[in-house]
Amino acid sequence: MMKQTEQTLLEQMRITEFEVDQRKALFLFTKNDVQTLVSYKHLIEENIDELVEEFYRMQTSNAEIALLIGDADTLSRLRNAQRTTQVYY
């Protein structure tokens, strides 16, 4: 069995491609939206650090979300994971 530290967050949480598709459907996220994001991929990659920092600045400004994150080590791991997460199309 693979160690938890060697697994992606999706693997740890056992989130399947089917579940990702279901979550996209809940947000009405379409193939056109995917194409739009793909067209901006280079811009996103060039600015990933700033985007991730702004995302977590907004998240941690909410007391409930900050409580869920819990501590600086977890926040650091989340930031790093978000910078390197595989994109599902």
Buried (B, 14 or more C-beta within 10 A) or exposed (E): EEEEEEEEEBEEEEBEEEEBEEEBEEEEBEEEEBEEEEEEEEEEEEEEEEBBEEEBEEBEEEEEEEEEBEEEEEBEEBBEEBEEEEEEE
